Amino acid sequence: MLAPNEQGITGAYTGSLFLEQRVKSYADLLTSDRLAQAVAADGDVGLTAQEIQRRVAAKPRTDTVLLDTTITDTDQARALRLAEAVSTAFRKLVQTIETRPGEKDPLVKIEVVNGPRVSPTPVSPQPTRNLGVGALLGVLAGIGLAMLRGLSDSAVRDGATLSRITGAPLLAQIPYDREVRRSQLITGAAGRSPRAESMRNLRTNLRFVDLQEPARVIAVTSAVQGEGKSTTACNLAIALVEAGWRVVLVDADLRRPQVGEYLDVGAGVGLTDVLLGEVELADALRTWRDTSLLVLPAGAIPPNPSELLGSKAMADLLGAVRELADIVVIDTAPLLAVTDGVVVSVQADGALLVTRQGRTDTVQLTAAVEALRRVDARLLGCALNMAKLDRAAATEYYAYRAGGAESGSRHGVRTGAGHAAPTQAARSAAAPGLPSGGDATTEFSRIPR
């Protein structure tokens, strides 16, 4: 507490104003170098002047002549000793500063009116408060990051967005299947998976995209690599064969061919050799697993894929395979990587654009669609690959398949794809013109050649 000396100042009001102005400078004096050096020289606290300064804080009370001084230390006993040393040194320092030359009494007298007292609990850290504040900040940071990611994330994450950007119908959402790395094809046990069912859905939707101009030659492509176009092309061909169609699958990705590997038809001769006139088309075609699916592998990788795919020889080859099959499926290169995919798509009846959920950027997707439009290639529709399958939908699917398999097994012959098929006699009676390589179903009508 500060009190005016009666001999130095006359009038209580004038003295009060004087002290209120003076007390602000005394707060700075408490944390000054001079006071810290005086306390350190005493030797009782065992701290340097810099360490003392870091431990002392002072704050004047508004509209009063009182000063609150706080000493913070990791040792309670040392904090108490430091508080006593600071109060003693502070009174002496003020007395020295406020005594005029030639006079014995100072203008201001310092009194300790409260304390010093040691807090019974630590002022820091406070685990309960800190945990609460930390949790709140964590939640706010998480919300902020989620909003930022949502604003900055331009990847295609749902079928509605894919259809809106491409301006084409969404023909299928192919769900993510952890078994796809071990079994890319929808055969055997994989034929009973939601992924296989989505391919059958794609098969049906492709047939009814345009009843006036049905597509017989379909180019399967994507915006960038790694979206699953080759796997989709193979499984689409298998799904078509299941429905009783005669299918030719052409691997026109002459830079990174994968169809031959997926279908295990061997390397050998293929599309490149036919286009160069080195072998006949009939010699290059391979029959897949005693079915109505004919596979034309890529063959040797040429130095000029785009020129070969855009040549008259390619146009003649597509005309020839039309005569061999009901539907031709062509696996092509990604649209943004090279021009091969565009070259093939413009020669086909239409293109199927495969997009992987969460991978393809909307800018890339827009550029891919624009590449097709520049050459007037027909975009039949799009498929969202590796889509997240709704848990309720998956449960319903498996429950329905289990019930269907139990009842269906009593009336037909179980196929490798895991569904009940009518007997050969019944198939011939229902549709005598269909080939015997797959199941005749009512979801397709034959496309006349």
N, C-alpha and C positions, 0 to 999 in steps of 0.2 A: 504494500500500500504506500502511496506517495502522499506526503503532507507538506504544505507550504510552511516555511519558517516565518514566524510572526515578525521577525526583525527585517526579513528580506522583502516581504510583499505585504502590502496593506490592502485590507478588504477581502472578505471571503469570496465574493463573486469573481473578483479579478484573479485571485489565487486559483480558483477552480478552473477558470478558462486557461490559465497558464499551464496547469498540470495536465489538463486534457490534451493540449497540444504537445506537451513535453513527453507524455507517456508513450506516444507513437515512436519517438526516437529511442526510447529506452528498450522497446521491443527489439530493435536492431542491435542495441548495445549488448543484449543478452547473448546474441549469437555472433558477436564480433571476435576478431582475432585477439584483441587485447584482453578480453575477459577470459577466453579459452587459454591463453598463455599464462595468465595469472593463476587459474585453477590448476593447470598442469604443473606449474612451478611449486605448488604446495606439496605435491608428491603423495598425497593420501589416496588418490583415486587410481593411480597407476595407468593413466592414459595420456596419449599425446594430445597436443592442442587440436590437431585435425580430428582426432577421434572424439574429443569432447564436443567440438562444433557439430559433428554429425548426430550427436545424441541429444542436443538441446534444441527446443522449439519454444517460441514465445508468441503470445497473441494478446493484444489489449482488449478489454471488454468495452463494448460500444457505450459511449456516453458516460463512462466512469473513469476513475483514476486508478483502476486495478489492472494488474498484469497477471495472466495465467502462464506459468512456465511448466513445461512437460519434459521430463528426462526419460528417455527410452533406452533400455539396456537389456542384455540377455541375462544379467545377474541382478537379482533383487537387491542384495546387500550393496553391491557397487552402485546401483542406481540411487539408493538412498544416500550413500556417501557423496556421490556426485551432486545430488540436489542440495545437500547442506553446504558443500563447498562452493557451488555456484551462487547460492543466496548470500553467503558471507562475502565472497569476492565482488559480487554485484553491488552490495551496499557500500563497500569501500571505494569501488570505482566511481559510483555516482557521487559520493561525498567528495572525492578528489576533483571530479569534473565540475561540479556545481559550486565549488568554493572559489570566490573571487580572490584575486591577488590582494594580499594585505589584510584579508579578513580570516577569522577563525571558524565561523559557522557557515555551512553550505546553504544555498537557497532552497534545496529540496532535501527532505529526509525520507529514507526508504525503510518501510516496516513490513515484516512477514506476518500476515494476518491469518494464514491458513496453510497447514502442512509443514513440512512435506509428508506425504503419505504414499505408501507403496500399494499398487493395485493387487488385490488377492488373486486375480486371474490374469493370464497373459493377454495383452492387447493384440498380439499377433504371434502365430496364425490363429484364426478362428475356424476350425474345421467345418462346423455346421453351416456357418454363413458362407464359407468359401465353396463348399459342395453345392449349396443352393444356387449361388451366383454362377458357379461353373456349369451346373446343369441348365440353368436358364440361358446362359450364353451359348452353350452347345446346341440347344434347341433352336435358338435364333439363327446361329450359324448354319445349322442343317437346313432350315427353311430357306435361308438366303442362297445357299449353294444349290438347293433343289430348283429354286426359281431361276437362278442364273443358268443352270444346266438346261432347264426347259427352254429358256430363251435362246441359248446358244446352240442347242442340239438340233441339227437339221436332218438327222437320219430318219428314214422312213420306218415308222413303228406300228403301222396298222394298215389294214386293207383299204379303208376309206380314203386315207391320204394317198395311197398308191393309185387308186382309181381316179381321184381328183386331179392329181398332177399329170397322169398320162392321158386323161380324157378317154380311157378305154375301160371296158368292164373288167371287174375282178372275177376271174374264172375259177380260182382255187386259192385256198390258204393251206399250204403244206406244212403240217406241224413239225416242230423239232422232235427228232428221234435220236436218243443217245446211241442207238444201235447202228446208225447209218454209217459209222466209220468201219464197222465190221461187215455190214451187209448193205451195200448201196442200192441193191435191187429189191423190188417188192415181190420176192419169191419166197417159198417155204414159209417159215414162221412169220417173216416180215409181211407176207401177204395178208395177214390178219390184223395189221396195225392200223391206227388212224392215218398214218402216212400213206399206206396203200389205198385206203378209202378215199383220201383226198385226190389221189391220182385218178381214180375212177370217176370222181366228181369232175375233175378237169377234162377227162375224156368226154363225158356227156356234155359239158358246157361248151366245149370247142365245137361239137357237132351242131349245136343250136345257136351259135353266135350269129350266123346269117343263113337262113334257110334258102334265100334266093340265090346266093353265091357261096355254096359250101366250099370250104378250103380243103383241098386234097394234098397240097404240098405246104407243109408248115415248118417254118424256120424257128428254131428255139434259140433265143439269144438273151443277153443281159447287158447292163450298162458297163460293169467292170467285172474282173475275174473274181472267182471265189464265191459266187452267188448260187451255185448249184445248177447251172443250166444243163450241163452234160448229164448229171444224174436225173434231172427232170426229163430230158429227152429220152433217155433209156427207159425210164419207168413209164412214160407216156406211151411209148411203143409197146411195152409189155402189156399195159392196160388195154390198148386197142386190140392186141392179139387175143387177150382174154375174152373180148367181146365178139370174136369171130372174124375180125378184119385181117385182110392180107396187108402187111406193113413192110415197107422198106425203110430202114434207119440208116442215114448217111452221115458219116462224120466229116463235116466240112470245116472243122477247126484244124487247119493245116499247120498251126504253130504249136498248139498244145493239145494234141488229140488224146482223148480218154475213153471214147466209146468202146474201142477194141479191148481195152484193159478191163473195163467194167463188165462187159459181156463175155469176156474170155474167148474171143474168136481168133486170137493170135495176131501177130504183126503182119508179116507177108505183104502181098500186093494190096492195093486199095484204090481210093479215089484218084490220087495223084497219078498212078500208073495208067488208069483208064483215060484220064484227061490228056495225058501225053501220048496216048495211042499205043502204049507198050503191051497192054493186055485188053481182052474183051471184057465188057461189063459182066457177062455171065460167069466168067472165070474169077472175077474179083468178089462177087457176092458170096456171103457165107450164111448158111441156114443156122438159126439159133435154136438149139435144144429140140429138134424135131417139131418145130412149130411153124406157123405161117409167117414168122418174122425173118426177113432177109436183112443182113447187115453188110454195109459197105464201109469198111474201115478207112482211115485217112491215107494209109500207105506211107511212102517215104515223104519226109518233110522237104518241100521244094524251097528254092531261094526266092521265088516270086509268087506267093500264095494269092495275092489280090488279083494278079493278071490271069492266073489259071481259073480262079473262081468266076471271073467276069468274062471269060472267053466263050466263043461259040460252042466249043466242045462241052462246056458245063451246061449250056442251054440244051444241047442235044441229049446229054446224059439225063437231065431232069425230064425231058420228054420221053426218054426210054423207060425210066423207072415208073413213070405214071402208068405205063402200059402193064407193068408187072404187079402193081399193088393197088389197093383201094386208097390207101393213105401213105404219104411219104413224110417222114419226120427227119429234119436236117438239124444237126447240132452245129452251131456257128460260133465264131469268135466274138468276144465282147465288143459292143458297138463303139466304146470310147477308146479302146486300146489301139485298134487298127480298123481299116475300112472293110475288112473281109466280111464282117457280119452284115454290113449295109449292102454290100454287093450281092450276097446270097439272098437277103430278105427281099430285095426288089425283084428277084427272079422267082420267088416262091409266091404262093397264093396269099400268104399272110405270115405275120411274125407273132410269136408268143414271147412276151418280155418277162423274164424271171428276175425277181428282186428279193434279196435276202433281208429279212427284218432286222433293223438296228445296224445295218452295215452300209447300205447304199445311201449316199447323201442326196437330198432333194435336188441340189444343183446338178449332180451327175445324172440323176434320173431324167430331169428336164432336158439336159443335153442329149441323152440317148434318144428320147422321143423326137426331139428336133432333128436328129440325124436321120431317122426313118422318114420323117415328113418331107425333108428336103428332096428326097428321091421318090416321093409318092409311094413309099412302101406301105402296105396295109397292115395296121396293127390290130390283130384279132382281139387281143386282151392281154391281161397280165396275171401273174401268179406270185403270191407272197410266200417265199420259201422260209423254212425254219421259224415259222410263226409260233407264238405261244398258244398252246392249246388250253382252252378253258377246262378247269378240273371237272366241273359238273358235266360238260359235254363229253369229256373223255370217259367218265364213269358211265354215262348213259350209253356211249358207243360200245364199250366192252360188255356191258350187261345185255345189250340188244344182240351183239354178235354171238354171245354165249348161248342165248336162247334160240337164235336162228340156226346155229350150227347143230344144236341138239335135234331140232325138228327136221332140218334139211337133210341130215345124214340118213334119214329113214327112206328118202325118196330118190337119192341120186348118188353119183360117184364123187368122192371127195377129190379135188384137184390139188396140185402143188401150191396154188395160191391161197388155199384154205377156204374155198367156198363150195357149196354144193352145185354140181353141174348136171344137167340132164344127160341121159345116156346117149350114145351115138345114134341109136334108132330114133329116139325122141327128137334129137337135134335135126336129123335129116328130114323127119316128117314136118317139123315146125318151119324149117327154112332150108329146102333142099339145095339152094344155090350157094349157101355159105360154106367156106372151107372148113375142114375138120381140125384146124390147128387151135381152136379156142372155143369158148362157150357162146352160143347164140343167145342173145338177150333181146328184150323188147325195147331197150333204150335207144337203139340205133336202127335207122333204115339204111339199106344199101345205097351208096352213092353210085350212080351209073357212070361208067367210064366213057 
